[in-house]
Amino acid sequence: MPISGLVLSLTNDAVMDDLVVRLSTDPRIDVGTPHGKRLPVVLDTADSAEDRELWRWIRSQPGVCYVDVSFIHFDEPRPGGVGRLQEPSSQENDQA
């Protein structure tokens, strides 16, 4: 389940209220407190494909000119544990 922390930069303040309403209707999006023409949001999606589609939709919204990434976490299981941190074996601990 990808979790993305984003900051949206808007073309002007006038589009902020409408954008907040549109984003807030989607349960996968948590909308933060606006700061000038910037709006923090967190996306929580089921998989990478859904995350990409939601990003595309957000970028297509009127008034959104940039999407800055502040955080992304992929909490998806990987086959055989590849890519996961593993505890060192006792033999590795003895060598340290």
Secondary structure by P-SEA (a helix, b strand, c coil): cbbbbbbbbbccccaaaaaaaaaaaccccccccccccbbbbbbbcccaaaaaaaaaaaaacccccbbbbccccccccccccccccccccaaaaaac
